[in-house]
């Protein structure tokens, strides 16, 4: 299978199983599983108030942030899959995002 076809297949899989808590997503790669194991407990403990998912991609961490009690908003350079970020832009320069708006950024 050519690399382009493999990448397209991977993107379709991740679009269908975007949620970080989806076991299929976690078992997709060792790196994804390691990230989920290390970041989920910290995110669940700290994501309170209004939370910005910076570099949200497909919004994979939305369910974790909402389950932790956070009000979820996101920023990314473009929509991915079915996810539409709250803000479109680069996280290095976010003039459209009001200063002091967030209690937590992940």
N, C-alpha and C positions, 0 to 999 in steps of 0.2 A: 504494500500500500504506500503510495507516495506521501511525503510529509504533509503536503497541503490537504490531502484527504483525511489524514490522521488528525490534523489540527481541527478541521471542520467537524469531524466526528466528536472530538473532545469538547468543542464549544457547544454542540447540540446537547451532549450529555449534561454539561454543567448548566445550560439554560433550563433543562428539565428538572434538575436536582440542585438548585442553587442554594438552598438553605444549609447553613453551617451545621445544623443539628441533624440533617438527613444522613443516615448511616451510609448511603451510597456515595455521597459526596466525601465523607470522611475516609472511606476506604478506596477512593479513587487514586490516591497517591500517598506515599509515606509522609511527604512534606505537609500535605493538607491535614493528615491525622495528627502530626506533631504540633502544628499550629493550633488546631482545635483543642487538643489536650492541654496546651499551655495557656492559651489566650481565653478560653471559655470561662474558667473559674474567676479570673481577674476581671473580665468584662462583666460577668454576672454580679460580682461584688461591687463594682464601682460605677456601673452605668445607671445613674440616677438623674432625675430632673430631665432637662432637655439635652439630648445627646446627639452629637454630630458624628456620623460615620464618614470619615474623611478618606476619599479614595474607595468609595463604596462598591464599585464594580457592579455585580448583579444584586447587591443588597443582601448578601449571604448572612450577615450578622444581625439583620433586622429582628428576627424572632428571638434571638438571645437577648438583645437590648430591650425589647418590649417585655419579655418574660422577667427581666431583672427589674422592671418598673420604670424604664426610661421612655421618654417621648422621643421617638426616632425621627431624625432628619438626616439627609445625606448630601454629599457633594462628589461629583466625578466629572471628568472631561466630556463624557458622552453617555447616553443611555446604553445599557447592555442587556441583552435578552428582553424580558418584559419589564425590567425595572426602570423607572423614571426617577432620577435623583431630584431631590428638593431643589438643589442648586446645580447649575452647570458651570464648571470652571476648574481652574488649576488650583490645587490646595496650597501652592506656594504663593499665590496672589489671589485673595478672595475679596475684592472690594465690594461685591454685591452682598456679602454676608455681614450683618451688623456686628460690631464689636461688642463683646460681653454677652452675646446671645446664649451661649452654651454653658452648661454646668460640667459637661464631660465631653471629650473628643476621643474617639477610637479610630 
